[in-house]
């Protein structure tokens, strides 16, 4: 009976996601990587000026994918830091795990009934929070999709160019190796970021005939599943040149598999996200690199965007946040936890 109720609830939520509604029908399906109505994070101040005066008592709800992954905890810290600058209350909550789509939807819907002025949400899938978004629209509450999964009918998105994560890693292999066999460990199937990261890598590296993609398999954001998948691939392909992995947690699992096969230093491993454990592994000479999308700064920018929207500014549909390929050569430069210093470094790179 419990499973039936859970499945019925999920079907209802996904059904709601495909019903457009009067407002949503005005929006074209969003591809956040290519949407022309966009602005970069560093252009907000010059384009729109200061954040408008914030109404006293403003409350922002943050809906996370999970709090077990450092990336999402750091994103929430970014929300809090920016909220503190303006005296804004923020509540940051997550579902029990990264597969609890109904639990995440329940959090978003509860925040909407509790009168939050805006919602910053990182959906677990491209569809599971669309029903909450429709409710927010009906109540004229800004609902901002922050990174990773992308709701096709969302009005606002804040995050990096997901495809570019994979592109940057592919270019590293093309510029720093003589070619060989490579593999991809994907995240959760059906998520926009997974598709874009994977295609960015595979399509870019396939342009160079020196490389052969021998496997591309999902590990559902699980370090253990990534370890098992990488072990199977390495047993079949002991001469593998390297892996591109869709997040750092999984990449660290792949590193363990590489070490267990005695291939450390021979098989390159790149992750995505830029969590602190990834930096430590890079500096220790184990993980080859990661593409850092700077969750602390992303959280700050997303909160700023919410306050600008609440203040009446006409913000573009996509606000692009920064990313950088991190290896042992530049890890020390980017590992700062000082947000102001990080902003200076990233502005110099633009």
N, C-alpha and C positions, 0 to 999 in steps of 0.2 A: 504493500500500500504506500509506504514512504517513497519508494522509487517511482511509483506511478505519479504521485503528487509532484515530485521533483521534475519528472519529465514533462508533465503537463504544464508546469510553471515555465519551463524553459521554452517549450513550443509557443506558449502565449507571448513570452518576451520577444522571441525571434519573429513571430508574426507581426507584432507591433512595430518591429524595426523596419519591415518592408512596406508598411502603410505610410504614405508620405505625409498626409495632413496638409492643411491649407498653406501653411508657411513653408514647410519643407519642400513642397512642390515647386517653389520658386528657385530652389538651389539646384545646381547641377552636381552630380556625384563628384566628390572631392578626391583628387589625387594630390596630396599635399606636397609631393616632390616637384610637380610641374604646374600647379595652380598659378596662373598669371597674376591674380590679385594677391600680391605678396609684398612683404617688406622684411628686411633683415633686422635683427635685434638692435644693431648699432645705429640704425636710422630713426628709431622711434623718437628720441629726444629732438633731433634736428627737424624732423617732419612735423611733430605734433606739440613740441614744447614740453613744459612741465606736466606732471600728472595733475589733473584737476583736483581741487579741494575735495577731500574725502568726507563724506557724511558721517557724523558721529554715530557710533553704534554699528557701523558696517561689519557684516559677518560673511566670511568666505568659506565655503565647504570644499575640502580637497578629498577626492575619491581616488585611492591608489589601487594598483594591481595587486600588490602584496607588500608587506613590510619585512619579509624574510630576505629580500634582495637589497643589498646596500644601495643600489642605484635609486630605488624608489624611496628609501629612507632619506637619502641625500636630497632628492627632489623636494620632499616635504620640508626639509630644513631650509631650502631656498624659498619656498612659500613663506615660511615663518619669518625669515630674515627680512624679506621685503615688506611683509605685513607689519612688522614691528616698526619700520621706518615711518609708517603712516597711521599707527595706532589702530590697526585693523585686527579684529579677532578672526583666527583661522582654526578650523577643526580638520584634522587630517586622519582619515580612516581607511582601512583596507579590509578586503574579504579574508576569510580564514586561510586561503591558499590561492595560488595563481590559476587554479581551475574552477574556482567557485564563482561562476558567472552570475548565478542567481543571487548569491550573497552580496556581490558587488552592486548589482542592480538595486537590491533592497536598501543598501547604504545610501545610494544616490537618491532614491525615492523618499527615504526618511528625511534627508537633508532638505529636500524640496518642500516637504510638509512642515518642517520646522522653521521656515522663513529665512533661509540663507539668501543673501543678496546676489550671489553668483556662485557657480560651481566650476571648479577646475578638476577635470576627470581624465584619468588614463585608463581607457577601457581594456578589459582582458581580451576581447575580440572586437572585430569591426562592427558587430551587431548588438552585443548584449546590453549596451546602455542607451540604445536608440529610443526605447520607450520612455526613459527618464528625460532624455533630451526633448522629446515631444511635449512632455509635461512642463518642462522648463519654458519652452517657447510659449505655451498657452498661458503661462503666468508672467511672461515678460521678464524672465530671469536669465541673464547671460550664462551660457553653458559652454565652456571652452575645453576642447579636446587637447590634452597635453601629451604629446609624444606617443610613439609606438603604434598601437592599433589606431586605425582612423575610421571614424564613423562617416560613411559616404555623404550623409545629409547634414553634417555639422556646419554651423555658420563660421566658427573660428577654430583654428588649429595653431598650436605653438609647439615647435619641435624642429629637429634637424632634418636634413635631406637624407632620408633613409637609404636610398639607393647609393648615395655617395660613400656610405660606410664600406660596402663591398667593393666599390670601384677603387677606393684608396688602397685597400689590401691587395687587390689584383695588380695594381700598378707597382706596388712594392715588389711582388714576386717577379714581375716582368722586368723591372729595373735592376734587381739585385741577385737574380739567379740565372742559370743557363737553361731553365725549363725543366719539366718533369711532370709527374703525376700529382694531382692535388685533389682534395676532398672538402666537402662542406658539411658542417653539422648545423642543422637548422633549428629554429625555435618551435613555437606552437603552430601547426598547420592552419592556414586560413587567416593568419594575422597579416595585415598590410606590411608592417615593418619586416617580417620574415621574408615575404615575397620580394620586397624591394632590395633588402640587403643581399639575399641570395642571388637574385638576378643581376644586381650590380656587379657582384664578383664573377659569376659564371659567364655572363655575356661579355664582360670586358676581357677576361683572361682567355676566352675562346677565340678572340681576335688574333691571338698570338699562337701560331701553330706549334710552338715548342712545348705547349702545355696540354695535358689530358686530364679531364675531370673524371675520376673513376667512381665517385660516389657523392650523393647529396641526400642526406637522411635526417629526419626530424628527431630531436631529443627533448622536445616539450619544455625547454628551459631548465631541465633537470641535469645537475652535475653527474649524478649516477648514470642516467641514461646516456649522457654524452661519453662518459668513460667507457661504457659497454659498447657503444656504437663505434668509437674510435678504436677500441681493442679489436673488434671484428674487422674493421677496415685494414688495420695494420697487419693483422694475421694474413689477410688475403693479398695485401700489397706492401710487403716489407720495405720496398724502395720508395715509398711515398715521400714526395718532396715537402708537403705541408698541408695544413688545414686552415680554412677560414671558418670561424665559429660565430654564430649569431648573437651570443652574449658572453660576458666574461666568466660568469659562474660555470657555464658549460665548458668554456675554454680551459679553465683550470682543471676540470675533470679530464679533458683531452690531454693536457700536459702530464697528468698522472699516468695515463695510458701510454703515452710516448716514453716516459721514464721506465715504466714496467717492461717495455719491449726493448730497453737499452738503446733507444734512438734519440735521446736528448742531444741536441746540437746537430743532428742530422735531419730531423724533421721539424720544420718551422710551424708554429702555432700562433694564430692571431685571433683575438677576441673582439668584442664590441662593448662599449659603455664607459670604460675608464674607472672602474671601482678601485678602491685602495689596494685590495689584494692583488689585482692585476698589475698595478704599478710595482708592488713589492716583488712579484714574480718576474717581471721584466728586469728589474734592477738586480735580481739574483741570477739572471741569465737563464731562466727557464721558459716562461712565456716570451715569445718573440716580440709581440706587440699587441696593441689594442687601438680601436678608434674611439677616442674619448668624445662624448657628446655633452660633457660638463653639466651634470644634473643639478648642481647647486645653482649655477647661473641660469639654467633653463627654468628652474623653479622661481627664481627672482623675476625673470622676464615674464613668465606666465602670470604671476601675481600683478606685476605692473600692467600687463595687458588688461587683466580683469578690471583694475581700478580705472584705467583709461576709458574702457567701454562704459563702466558705470558713470563716469564723468561726462559721457555724451560724445566722446571722440569717435570718429568714423574710421576704425582700425581695419586694415585689409584682412581678408579671410585667413591668410597664412602669415605668421610671424616666424621667420626662420632663425633658429638658434645655431651657435657655432659647433664645430667638430674639428678634430685634428688627429692625424695618425701618430701614435706614440710608440717609440722604440727605445732601446737603451740609450740611444744617442741624445734624445731630447726629454726623457722622462723627468729628469731633475728640474727642467725648466717649467713643466706643466703641473708638477705635483703640489703646488702651493694650495693651501686652504684659504688663502686671503682672496676674497672675491674681487676686491678692487684691483689687486695686482694681476689677477687672472684676466680681468677685463682689459687691462693695459696690454698684456701680452697678446691677447687675441685680436685687439684692434690693430696692433702692429702687423699682424699676419694678413689682414684684409687688404 
